[in-house]
Amino acid sequence: MTTEPITERLDDPASARESGRQKIDWARQHMPICAALREEFVETQPLAGQRLGMAMHVEATTAVLTETLAAAGAEVAITGCNPLSTHDDVSAALDAQEGITSYAERDVDDEGYYDAIEAVIAHEPTITVDDGMDMVAAIHDDHPELIDSILGGCEETTTGVHRLRAMDDDDALDYPVFAVNDTPMKRLFDNVHGTGESSLAAIAMTTNLSWAGKTVVVAGYGFCGRGVAKKAAGQNANVVVCEVDPRRALEAHMEGYEVLPMAEAAAEGDVFITTTGNRDVLTEEHFERMKDGALLANAGHFDVEIDLDALGELAESTREARPGVREYELSGGKRLNVLAEGRLVNLAAPIALGHPVEVMDQSFGVQAVCVREFTEEEYEPGVHEVPDALDREVAEIKLDAEGLAIDELTETQTEYMGSWDHGT
Ligand code: NAI
C-alpha cells in the first residue's frame, strides 16, 4: 500500500490549501447545525480518544463535518467514496488540520481508490463514517481483527444502507451501523431537495442547455427521483417517470407525470436521469431507441445504472464533446451523450458542487450526533435505525437557527394521542 496523504501528492499544496479553505469557510457560514454541535463538542470532547475512519465525498460540506468531529476530540482519517467526487483543494485544506489526515484525491484509478481506503483503515478506526459502505466492506473482508475495537459506523446513503441490510440478513455484519440515510432529517431533504437541485444544476452547467420544453425521463421515483422530477417540472420540462414499484408509479401518475416503461420512454426523452440505486436501467435496447443528441446522466450512487459497456460496444466512435460529456456515435450517425462517465452527476461532473450546503448541514448534523451516540450507548452488531430523539435534536437546532418556533402538545393532547379509549 503506497498511498500518502494528499499533501504529499500535490504540486502546489499551499495554494490548494488556500482555495480549499475558502470553500470550507463559505460552507461553514451556512451550516448552523454543525456550528451548534461543534460548540457543544469543543466543550464536552465526546470523541476524545476515538479514531474516526471516513469514506465520503470530500467536498466543502463534508470538510465541515470532518472538522466538527475533529473538534470533538477525534483523530480523523478520511478518503473519498467515489473516484470523481473529491475536491483536491478541500482535501488538502483538511489534511493541513491538526488531528486530520486526508487521503482523498480526485480521478484516481480503482487501485488508488482502494489503496486510500486501506490507508484510512491503517489508522485503526474505532468509529467509521461511510457513504456507500466501501469502508465497512473492506474492514470485514480484509481487517476483521479490527472489528472488536469498533464502537460502530454511520452510513450516509440509500445504496449503502441496502448493502448493509443485505449483509445483516446474511449475519455477516459484525458491528453496529446507523442507517443515517433513513432519518427524516436526511432523506426528506438531502435525497429529495439535494439530489433534485444539484443534479439539475450539474447537468445544466455541464451542458449549458436549457430544461424548458425538454422531455426529461426520470428512472426511479423514490426519494431522489421525486426531487429530480419535481425540480425538472419546475424548470418547465415535461417529465416522464419509469418505475418498477406499482405504488411509486401511481404516486408519480397522481403528481401529474407521464408514467411509461423505459422501452417506450427511451424514444421520447431528451434527457435521462437514473435514480434507482439499481443496475442496467438504461441498456442496449434503450440506446437503440433514443433520439440523436440525448443526454444520459446518473444520480444514483454507483456507475452501473447506465450500461456503458453495452454503449461502448454499440458505438462506432466516442469523443469528449465537452468537459464531463462523452459523446458516443452509433452507426447511422446518432449521438448519445453520457455525463460524468455515468457516475453520480451532481458530484462527479467536472464543475459539480454536490448538494446545497444547507441540505448537507442537516445530513451531517445527523451524522455528528450518531457518531456521538456510539460513545454514549452500546449497540449490538447490525443495522440500527437512528433513535428518533437524535433526529429531533437536529431538527430543533435547525428550527432555532432559522428563527422558527412551533407549538407544543398540551398534557391533555399528549394523553389523548396516547389513549385508545376515547371513541365517538
Ligand atoms: P429509493 O429506494 O427511495 O428509490 C429508488 C426507486 O427506484 C424505487 O422507487 C425503486 O422502485 C426504483 N427502481 C429500482 N429499480 C428500478 C428500475 N430498474 N427501473 C425503474 N425504477 C427502479 O432510493 P433513493 O433514496 O431515491 O436513492 C436512489 C439512489 O440514489 C441510491 O443509489 C442512493 O444511494 C443514491 N443517492 C444519490 C444521491 C446523490 O447525491 N446523487 C443522494 C442520495 C441518494
Residues whose N, C-alpha, C, O or C-beta is under 5 A from the ligand:
A	BS01	NAI	T157 T158 T159 N191 T195 A219 G220 Y221 G222 F223 C224 G225 C242 E243 V244 D245 R248 T275 T276 G277 N278 V281 A299 G300 H301 L344 N346
